[in-house]
Amino acid sequence: MNGVVHDEIGPSRVLHLYDPGTPFHAWLVIDNTARGPALGGVRIRPDVDVLEVARLARTMTFKSAIADLPLGGGKAGIAYDPRAGNIEKIVRRFARLIADICDYIPGPDMGSNETTMTWIRQETGRAVGLPYEQGGLPLDQLGATGYGLAVCAEVACRQAGLPLRGARVAIQGFGNVGSAAARFLDERGAIIVAISDRQGTAHSAGGIDLQAALAARQRGDNPVTAAGGELLECDALFGLPCDILIPAATADVIRADNQQLIRAKLILEGANIPATLEAERALAARNVLVVPDFIANAGGLIMAEAEHRGASEKQAFAAIEDKLRANTERILTLSRDRQQLPRQTAEQLARERVLAAMA
């Protein structure tokens, strides 16, 4: 009825939440809990819908399984502009509506952060990605997902025969994930040649002014204009010459109709579901290596699980390092040996683990 596709894994529950007094629409999808409670972010965007939330929930199921975490997969989406007024009222009302769904653990996502998680925890008693003052590990502040992308890049570059030091990197989306990835890749000697956000794209063949862009973002200013270089349209980033492309914004930005523009040798999916399967197939046919989202961007989930079990920040970063390095190596090696897309190999392994837990 809602267009969500069910299979042998799930989703087990699809909930449509509506509060006429606020008003807002929201969705919660519990995909699978065979391996543990469903941990997943709360996405707050005006255009989020149930199909997007369901796809993201499945990604979380597979991400947890591939990382061998004692978690299932779920996701929530609130159809609201987080920059509009009354956001605290909206989030608290949403939290009260999911308070009795105890096998779902909320975390930060697009449009939400550690403050949002504090409100949710106050209403439900559970959340991850909390600020230090609440005893949490603030995933975005620490750059957990970006750190994982940098670790993944080290392994994937070796597989692609590409030196990471000196590699030219273009990053679509300069939010919590993209900015952290830029910082950690810069520390490893990569050259950030382009960044983009809603305002446009900054490009410099010799490298943008990354420190200026990071400082501008910290101040709340526009990082793209601060980065220097040539100012281009948002979508121009995909056609720029680079070695590594990191889509770190929204879903389905790389499609069959625009993948031919991409000139990168390696794509690390920093966002969830940023490329369609058709696009990944076409890119593979052009010998572009694509590391799928639930491998490349698992750093945030690994840190969230570490916070949930009471691990320290040092232990969380060590877990990201160990799991991302091992998982990337395993999936890329297996996919090469099996002559499959990395996504196909990873999904097969994840599905086997989930089905074994269900059995």
Secondary structure, 3 states (H helix, E strand, C coil): CCCCCCCCCCCCEEEEEEECCCCEEEEEEEEECCCCCEEEEEEEECCCCHHHHHHHHHHHHHHHHHCCCCCEEEEEEEECCCCCCCHHHHHHHHHHHCCCCCCEEEEECCCCCHHHHHHHHHHHCCCCCCCHHHCCCCHHHHCHHHHHHHHHHHHHHHHHCCCCCCCEEEEECCCHHHHHHHHHHHHCCCEEEEEEECCEEEECCCCCCHHHHHHHHHHCCCHHHHCCCEEECHHHHHHCCCCEEEECCCCCCECCCCHHHCCCCEEECCCCCCECHHHHHHHHHCCCEEECHHHHCCHHHHHHHHHHCCCCHHHHHHHHHHHHHHHHHHHHHHHHHHCCCHHHHHHHHHHHHHHHHHC
